[in-house]
């Protein structure tokens, strides 16, 4: 199957051909015809499978005939993070290169004025984070009354981050007659409950077994004492001469501390998380993509927009409290059909976190000891008590389904 067989305009097929797209991925093959047919869809797609093009191309196809001087917003894509908003925006702009359609992006952490100016010039498609979108609506700069299509990209992550209230506010401002597209890497009860309020007789698309990691990603678990994780991380990167290694921690403080210590080990490392300014985050990410930084330590939120096709290595320095985040993390590698390696470092008192991940994957990950880094079994490694923060994250979806959400960064 070719893109031209999907009833796409030549302006779009020429653009994606110039971008190196040759054959539609499975999610694109199934989603594009359904969207062009006007169906609501609920799609389960792993990161790196081409899901952005799966909804962007049919949206552009539908809107080509509507391009006019007034340019009311006809399509809206909601993303949970700034980085993902930037990534989706960049993709839309590339796909729309040969059309007259205008695309804009809006997210917090930067001045709102340039975003307002872009909207005043007219926009066909808006990519936004929920918080900043509501800011613009409150200022009277966004009118969604003529919206035709809304996309919830990485809907599972939006619920994890407590955006249910914002989603409800946005929905109240949309036309009742619209097309709704929900994309999620993981499906659970919260996602299905959300889908019932959003979608009308949706087409369910799952291109792989539910809640699975990409098959081309090799997954390894090394059991190691917590106080030797940093040493092992630097050893793996240095001894194997790895470059562009993405490392995940649970907290911002740990990300900063680990990056600092790894620099002392001779590994050029930077950190990225929500407390850094948007300019700093963009600079750090650019240097990592360019290969100037050998390793990048990130929290889950900040890493959502990291899209590097050739990224080969992901290290879970700390396993996530929300098990589904494991799938998102290792999905940063093994993209576009490439091979990847995901290593998780687990101290003996973190086995409960691994068990939660295995339950989501419905498979058992083999635990190994790396020679020279075996855990000290003489230590009294009692199961760690779940911190209040851990409990909060474990119950994120319950909160998203009606309980009061914690204050979040827009």
N, C-alpha and C positions, 0 to 999 in steps of 0.2 A: 504494500500500500504506500502511496506517495501523498504528500500534502496537497497536490493538485487534485487528487481524487476525493478530497474532503470538501469540495465545493467552495474553496477559498478564492478570493479575488487575486488576480495576478499581482497586484501591488503588494499583497501580503506574502505570497509564495516567493516573489523575487527578494523581498526583504529577509525572510528566514533562510533562503538559500545563501544569501550573502553572509549571513551569520553562521553558516556551517551546518544548518539543519538539513538532514537528508531524508530520513524515514521517521514517521510519527512514532512516538513511544506508545505502549499499550494504553496509558491513561489518556493520551491525546486521541488515539483512534476511537476510544469509546465516548469520551466527553464531548469532543467537538461536534459530532453529528447531533447528539442529544441537546446541546445548548442551541445549536442553529435551528433545531426543531421547536425551540421555545420551552423546553422542559425545565422544571426545577431539578437540580441534581444534588445528591449527597455522595461525595466521592472520597474514597479512602486511598491516599497515595503517599508513598514514602517520599521523603525529601530527596531531591536529585533525580526524580523520575520524569521531569518535564511538566509538572502540574501547572506552572505559571502560564506556559504557552497553551495548555489545555483549556484555560478559560479566557486568556487574553486574545487569542486569535479569533475565536467565534464572536467575542464581544466587538472587536474591531470590525469584523465582517458585517455584523448587524448594524453598526453605526456609520459605516461609510456613506450610506445613502442619506444620513441625517445631518451631515456636516453643513452648518449654515453660520451666518454672521452672528446670530444671537447666542449660539453655543450654550444652551442650558445643560446642566450636568445630567447625562443620561446613563452613566455607569459609575458605580462606586465600589471600590475594593477596600475592605477593612483589614488591617493587619495588626497583630499584637505589639509589634516593636518598630522603632524608628528604622533600624537597619533593614528589616524585612520590607518596610515601605519603600526605602530607597532602592532595594534590589528589584522589587516588582515594577517600580516606576521606570527604572533603567530598561527593563525588558520590554515594557509597553512602548517606550520611545523607540527602541530598536525595531520592533515589529511594525510600528506605524510610520516608519521613515518615509515611505512612498505615498502616504495619504495626507489629507488636509486636517486630520483629526488632531486635537490638542489634548495633551495629558499634563496633569499637575499632581504634585505630591504635597502633603501637609502632615507634619509631625511636630511634637514638642521638643523642647531643649534648644531651640533656635528662635530667632526673631520671627514673629508672626507677620510682619509687614511685607516681606517679599512674597509670602504665600497669598496674602490678600491681593497684592498687585497682580499676581498670576491669575487669580480667580476673576478679577475685574476685566482682564483682557479676554476672558471667555475660555471655558474648559468643557470638553466633551466627556472626559474620563478623569475621575479623581481617585487617587490612592491616599489613604489616610489612616492614622491611628485614631481610636475612638475619642480619646481626650481632646486632642487638638481639633478634631472635626466638630465636637460640641462647642468648643471655644469660638470657632468660626461661625457656627450656626447662631450662637448667642449674639455675636456682633453683627449679624445680618448679612454676612458675606457668602453664605452657602444656602441655596434654595434647592431642595431635593424633590420638589413637587412634580417634576417631569422625569424623574428617574425611571429607567426601564429595567436595569439589572443591578443587583447588589451581590457582591462576592464576600464571603467570610473565609479568608485565607488563614489556615492554621487555627481553625475554630477551637480545637482542644486547648491550645495554648492561651487563647483569649479567656477561656473559662478558668484555667489555672491561675491567671493573673487577676481574676476578679472583675472582669469587664461586663458582667451580666447586666448591671444597672445601666451602664452606658449604652449597651446594645439595645435595651428596652427603650431608652430615650430616643435613640436614633430611629428605631423601627416606628415609633409613634409619629415620625415626621415623613414617612415614606408613603407613596401611593399604595392603595390596597392591591391594585393590579400591577404586578411586577414579576420579574423572573429572579429567583433566588438560587444562588450556587453556594454550597457549603463544602469546603475542602478541609480534610483533617487527616493527619498521619496516623492517629489512633482513634478508635471508636470505643466509647464506654457509655454507661447509663446517662451521664450528664449530656453527652453529645446527642444521643438519641432523643432525650427530653427536649433539648434545644431545637432539634430538627423539627419536632412536631409543632412548634410555635412559629417556625420560619418558613417551612416548605409546604407546597401544595402538590400532593400526589407525586413525590419525587422519584426520579430514576436513581437507584442505588448502584454505584459503580465501585467495585473493588478489584483492583488489578493484581493483588497479591493476597495471600492469607492475612486475615485481620491482625493488626498490631504486630507485624513481623518486621525484623530488620532486613536491610538489603542483603540479598544472598551473596553478593560479591564482597561483602565486608567480613573479614576474618576477625573473630572475637576471642580474645584471650583474657583470662583473669589471673593475676598474680597475687598470691597471698603474701603480705609483707607487713611487718610491724609499722604502726602509724608513724613513728619517729624516723623511719628510714625511707619513707615514700619519696621525699625530695631527692635523696641520694640516688635512689633507683631510677627516678625519672631522668635526672641528668646523665646517669650512666647509660641508659638506653639510647638517649638522643646522641650522646657523644660517641659511644663505642660503635654504634651502627651508622653514624654519619647521616642522621636524619635531618631534613630541613622542612620548614613549614609544618610544624607540629602544633596541633590545637589541643590545649589542656583545659579540662573543666574542673572547677571547684564549686562548692555550694555557696560560698559567701564572698563578698567584695574584699573583706579584709584578708582572707586567705589568698585570693587572687593576687593582691598587691604584695603580700609577704612572700609568696612562692616565686613570683617574678623577680623580686629583689634577690632572693637567695640563689636562684638559678643563674643570675648574672654573675654572682660571685664564683659560681662553678665554671664560668667561661662560656655559658650558653646565652647568647643575646636574646633576651626575653622581655616582653612587655605584657601589661594587663589591660583588660577592657571590661568595664562594668557600668552600671547605671549611675554611679556617683560621678563619673567623669563627664566633662562637658561634651556636647555633641561634636564640637570641633576636634577635641582631643580623641574621641572615639573614631572619628573619620580618619584622622591622621595615623593613629595606631593601626587601624585596619588596612589602610593603604600601604603602609610600610610592610605589613605582614604579607599582603598579596604580592608585593614587588620582590619579596625575598630578602628585604633588608633586616627583618626580624626573623630569627630562627624559630622561636616558639612564642605562642600567644596563649596567655592564661585568661580564661573567660568564665563568667557566670552564665547560667542558662539564658537569661533574658538578653544579654548583650550579644550572644552568639547566634541569634535567630536569623540574622541577615547575612551571615558569612557564607558566601557561595563561591567556592574555588574549585573548579572542575578537577584540577590535578591534586587536590589535597589528599594525601595518602595516609596520614597518621592522626589518630585521635586518642588521647589518654584521659580516662576518667580518674583524675587524682582522688576525687571523692565521688562515690556513687550518689545519685540524686535521691532526695527524699520522695519525690513524685516519680514512681517507677517509669511511667510513660516518657518522661524526659530522657531516659536512656536511649530510646529509639531516635528521638530528635538529635541527641548528641552525636551518636555514631553515624547518623545520616548526613553529617557534614563531610564524611568521606564516602568513597564508593559511589560518587555521583556520575551521572550520564554513562552508566555501564562500566566505569573504571573500577579497578580493584582497590580495596582499602584495608587498613588494619586498625582495629579498635582494641585498646588495652585498658583494662580496669584494674586499679590497685585497691585491694581490699584488706584491711586489717582484720584480725580474727573476730573483733567485736562488732564488725559491720556486716556479718552474715545475713542479718535480717533484711538489710537493704538489697543484697543480692537475691535473696529468696523472693522479694517483691518484684524485682526485675524479671526473674525466671517465670514467675506466675503470668506476667504480661506477655512474655515471649512464648509461653507454653513450651519451654524447653529448658534443659539444664546446661549451664555453662561450666566447662571443666576448669577447676581450680588447679593452679600450678605453683610450684615454688621455683624461683630462679636461683641457681647455685650461687651461694654467697649472700643471698638475701632471704634465707629461710626465716620464718618467724620464730621467735624465742618461745618455745612451748612451756618453758618453766615459769613464764609470767602468768599471773592470774588474770587471764583475759575474759572477764565477765561480759555478757552482752551489754552493750551501751544502753543507757536509759534514753528514751526518745526525748529530746529537748522540746521546749514549748514551741520553738520555731519549726522543729521537725513535725510536730503534731499539726501545726498550722498548715504546713504544706501538704501533709497527708490528707487533710480535710478540705483542700482548696476547692474541689469540685462541689462538695456539699455547700460551701459558702456561696459558690457561684450560682447555686440553684435556689437562692432566696435569703440566705443569711447575710448579715451586714458584711460588706467587703472591706478589707483594710485599705487605708489611703494608699494610692498608687502614684507612681511617677508618670506624667503624661508625656 
